Amino acid sequence: MTSEELLAQYNAGERYFKDLDLSGIDLKGLQLDEIDFLDVNLQGADFSGASLTFAGFSYCNLTNAKFHGAEMMAVSMLKVDSTEADFSKAKLEMSRMHYVNLTGANFSAAYLGNSRIKLCDFTNANMVEADLGSAEFSEQTKFIGANLTRADLICTRLNDSDLTDAILTDALFTDDYLRGTLPLGSKSPS
């Protein structure tokens, strides 16, 4: 399916796309609110600047996908592989992510305020200047080696999260929201 075919179906009222290979598809800047992808290969897809409010991604491959500057309010992601995906400057407010692999993903200057995230892996993610205010990360979410330099973590709940070797230089946070978080002594670059 091409981007033109997908857009034509979307404009005709279709919102549910299942069992497709849309790897490398260019959907930059499109309005695709409430679109729902189930078991779709979106490896390398480009959603930069797109509007994806209330979109759903379940059992999808989003490896190396681009969401730079995308509007993604209240997006739902379940069992998605987003390794090395680019969410820089994306707005993911009130989103839900469960069992998502975000290893090496770029969330620099992204906004995830009021999101609920559990059992996700942000190992080695770039979260420099990300705004995670009032988000809740729970049930063993991993930030191993993640760069959270200058990230806003005020009122962010990091319950039972793993911050081993995370970089928290100049990050803003309140320690009363770190229940069960290990280790509390993450490193700062020299």
C-alpha positions, 0 to 999 in steps of 0.5 A: 500500500502506498501513502496515497492509497492509505490516505484515500482509505483514511479520507473515506472513513477507514481508521483500522489498518491490520497486517500490512507492510508499510515499511518506509512509507512517507506520511509526513505532515498528514492528519491521521487522528484516530488511526489504528495500526494492528500488526503493521510493519512501519519500519522506517516510516516517516510521520514527522509533523503528522497529527496522530491524536488518539492513534493506536499502534499495537504489535507494530514494528516502528524500528527507525520510524520518524515522529519528529515534531508529531502531534501524538496526544493520547496515543496508545502503544502496546507491544511495539518495537520502536528501537532507534525511533525518532520522537524528538520534539513530538508531543505525546501528552496523555499517551499510554505505552505498555511493553514498548521497546524504545532502546536507543530512541530519541526523545530529545525535547519531546513532551510526555506530560501526564502519560502512563508508561509501564514495562517499557525499555528506554535503554540508551534513549536520548531524553535530553530536555524531554518534558516528562512532567507528571508522567508515570513510569511503572513496573520495571520501566528501564532507563539503563544508560538513558541520557536525561540531561536537563529533563523535566521530571517534576512530579514524574513517578518513576515507580520501580524503574531502573535508572542504572547508569542513567545521566541525570545532569541538571535534570529537575525532579523531586525524590519523593516520586522515586519509590522503588527506583534503583539505583538512586545514584545515577552517573553524571558525565565528567 
